[in-house]
Structures are given as structure tokens and as C-alpha cells.
């Protein structure tokens, strides 16, 4: 009777340990699936590079626009 009880307790402990291990593995696999693969990373890097180029172009255009506005204001002041 004692052997059966100890065997049952060992069986229960092993079962709990396996369930815990399975939960850990499931969590790790879900985390790995969320990570981008090489192709996705390269696509993201390409899009980020394009975005940076567009930001630089917009900044340059804005700077030119500010200079034009300032030049026209000076001209307007001179003409008055």
C-alpha cells in the first residue's frame, strides 16, 4: 500500500513537472514565432532606410521653403 502511494505521488510529481516544462516550451515557441525572420528584418531595414531618405528630403525642402519665405519678406520690407 505504501509503495502504491509513493508511486502515485511520484507519478503526480512527474506529471506536474512535465506540464510545467510543456508550458515553458509553449511560451518560448510563441516568443520565437513573434520574432521577425531574416527576410522580414531586411524588409524592415529597407523601409526604414527609405523613410530616413524621405525625412532628409522633407527637411531640405522645408529649409528651402523657410529661406524663400525669409527672402521674400526682406524684399517686401525693402519695397515698402
Buried (B, 14 or more C-beta within 10 A) or exposed (E): EEEEEEEEEEEEEEEEEEEEEEEEEEEEEEEEEEEEEEEEEEEEEEEEEEEEEEEEEEEEEEEEEEEEEEEEEEEEEEEE
